[in-house]
Amino acid sequence: MGVVQRIGAERQAPVFKDAVERFLARVPNLNTARSYATALRALVARFGPFTPVIALEGEVAADRVAAWFIEQWGSRSAATVNARLNALASASGWWRDQGWIAEDPLRRLKRRPVEADRTRSLDRAEVADLLGREGIALRERTLWRLLYESAARASEVLGLDVEELDLRNRRARVRRKGGAVDVIVWRTGTARLLPRLLEGRRAGPVFTTDRRARVELPPADIDAGSGKARLSYRRAAELFEAATGGWTLHQLRHSALTHAAEDGANTSTLLAYSGHTSVASLARYARVSCEALARWQAGRDPAARKR
């Protein structure tokens, strides 16, 4: 880009703060916009809110973006890295469409391959980061935490009605796979979120859609007060995968059971926690990680205890 052209572009291109906010405003899904905001606001903090977005142009800028990104997220999981890259790529692509930049500022970076096993357990740091992430809607924050704390299947939790909740005792009746009625329990994190989500509602689905139902549904799947429908598994899964870069809701259940096994829960407890009726079904969830196995070995090492 020549000097004259560059000066003209700098006059037309918005500053980073405005470029990010204008992009986020046109993202139709609120949860996707919140997820994108994590990466984009970190970009603003790095380059400065009042720096023209055209500062992303050039080879030096591409090097700076790559170095910043690796420092910021290089040690994170493939899912997190890819989610942040998706956000930055979507924004920079839109900025190019507006004529504010002409090059791809992410050209030094590549997506990471994600493990083919979509049922793998997440490590504790990944779960803590997800459940503590800012900018997540109350409904999703409550659903994700409840899924992890209860180790229940997503279909079981999404099928909950308010009447089935025992908020005082932190438990609820669910219908398990196969139709059996069972009880799930949760901890303080969920206990604090559920009353805020319900806002005094005493009946109807616990987790509902953002808007009134547009098609006729069974009365049991409609909140009579608001007209909102029960949140579907498909929609809940879409929102979760968009926010995490490819994780599945099932991984929260898998992770909860793995972590419980690592903490020493016995087989009877794990069967009750998971709702499984056979040890064989439970076994693939309760495989402890290499790190947890190493900690267990270190803890029972006679030589280590003598130090």
JOWO-V527485 format. One record per helix or strand. SS is the DSSP state (a for helix, b for strand). FROM is the first residue (numbers start at 1). TO is the last residue. Records with the same first field share a line. If there is no record, write none. Layout:
SS: FROM-TO, FROM-TO
//
This chain:
a: 3-12, 16-25, 30-47, 53-56, 59-73, 78-97, 124-131, 138-150, 154-158, 162-164, 188-198, 219-221, 233-244, 250-262, 267-274, 279-283, 290-299, 302-305
b: 15-15, 52-52, 161-161, 165-166, 171-175, 181-185, 205-205, 208-212, 222-222, 228-230
//
